[in-house]
Each structure stands twice: as structure tokens, then as C-alpha cells.
């Protein structure tokens, strides 16, 4: 992709979606800027009906297709095809890509229709190779021939579209009315005609990189090696440098119990073996073993 195309896509993303604060040198996980996962920024006609992405982290393998399997032409409005007549719930533009490694997925595009092209669309998605389709809330839009390169706005996708190998998005026709028709269109002339076109371009799918948290195992449990002599009995005192860690212990291979500093561990006979480990943030530390004679 040409450098100016990538710059254009990046500027559009930052302007129309989210702009990260530049007032602080610290960037926290919740403040991460979205990144372009895949984008389609075309300035000429593609050579096939499968239109490859021009940029983005997952551009390889990402594709824009259409239900007519037509090679789109190109005009100032973007990539276009005709043949949308009688297309209610059957004709569509489709975007296919991977969102592996990304969350908070957002879709954006510029769309247009001629006067006799389709008027009403909605955004649906599938994460199982098109076996099942779900409606994206706030993903419906209506086109007018008076509005050139109308933008869909930033449409947030549901959480199940995050971090998946295959995400398919469809802008599907929801009526057979043309963009010039009124709200109560009933006449045949109000319907989409075969020469009517729909255009799309400046497609951007963005997301926030998933942040991996590198958990460290809890510190080892320490015990007072000699114990506390209670006149024939021995009290065992356990501790861990991780103050928030939970200590689990076992005496002579019995079941592990949670240690409570206020409930003393008393060894009534010797020799005895005490095993203990700590748990913090779901991470388990190494088992410490202590012998008392």
C-alpha cells in the first residue's frame, strides 16, 4: 500500500474513532489507542471480485467481497457494483478478516447509492464462517442520493467478535426501496432498479490490542524451622513475603487447609512433616517442606 494511503487511513481512524490523550507520558491499559486491524483505501478499480485489504495489522487474508461476485468499478464515490434489484436480505457487501489479538472492535466505512440504488442496510456479523449471523446493534443506516460518501459512523461490535480467527461482516440490504424513495414508498418506481449502484470505500476495522498481564507466582512460604516449644507440643508459624497471598498447608500428607495466623498449628506428635505453598492472583507458589522431630 502506498504511504499516503496508510497515512490517510490512520488520520481517519484517529479523527473519527478515538484519539488518545497526549497530555501524559504514561499510557495505561484502558487508554491504549485503537489500531487498524484491516483497511480498504482504494483509488483505482481492483482486478478481481475479491478485494484485498490495503493496510492494517491483519491485512493479509482480509477481503472485501459482494453477493453478486462482481468485480467492482471505481469512481469518486469509491468501489461500486450494480445489480441490487430484488436484493432484500440477500444482497450485500462482505468484509472478512481476523481479529486475533484485538478487543473493542469498531467498524467504519463510507457508503453511497445512486438514486435507483439500494436505500436501507444493516450490519450483521458471523464468527463461525457464515453458519450463523447476528445483528449489530446500532448498525442500521439509510442512504440518500443527496449525501455523497455518507459515513456509517463508528459502529462498535459485540464482545464475541473480539480475538477470533474469522470475523465476517455484512452490510446487507433490508428493503427493496431505492435511495430516492420516500418513507412510505409503495410504487414500483420506488424500488431498486438493475442499473442502480451501491458504493463503498474507506473501510476501517480497528481494535485495541489485548493486554497480556504477566503474573508472577506467589513467594515461597517460610516457617520457623524449630517451631515453638509448648512443653511437649510444637506450634508451627508460617509466613509469606506476599502479604496478600493465601497460605495453604498440609501436615503429614493430610488434605491441604488454609492457614490462619490466629488459629495456631499445633503438632501433637513428632516427627512431623509440614508442607505449605502460597496462592496469589490465581498463581501458585512452590511447595515448601519442613520437618519437625
WORA-V562281 format. One line per field, one symbol per residue. phi: phi as a letter, one per 40 degrees, with the letter a starting at -180 (. if undefined). burial: b if it has 9 or more other C-alpha atoms within 8 Angstrom, else e. A space follows every 50 residues. Layout:
phi->???
burial->???
This chain:
phi->.cccccccccccccccbbbccbcbccbcdcbcccbccaabbbbacccacc ccccahcbccgcabbaccfccccbacchcbabgccfbdgbbacbbbabbd gbbfcbbaabbaacdbccbbbacbabbbfgcbbbcccgbcabbbccbcfc ccgcbcccccccfbcbbbbbcbcbaccccccccbcbccccccbdccbbba afcbbbacdcccbccbcccccbbcdcgbcbghbbcbbbaacccccccbbb bfgcccbccbccbccbccabcabbbaabbafgbbcccbbbbbb
burial->eeeebbeebbebbbeeebeeeeeeeeeeeeebebbbbbbbbbeebbeebe bbbbbbebbeebbbbbbeebbbbbeebbbbbbbbbebbbebbbbbbbbbe ebbbbbbbbbbbbbbbbbbbbbbbbbbebeeeeebbeebbeebbbeeeeb ebebbebeeebbbbebbbbbbbbbbbbbbbbeeeeeeeebbbbebbbbbb bbbbbbbbbeeeeeeebbbbbebbeebeeeeebbbbbbebeeeebbbbbb beeeeeeebeeeebeebeeeebbbbbbbbbeebbbbbbebbbe
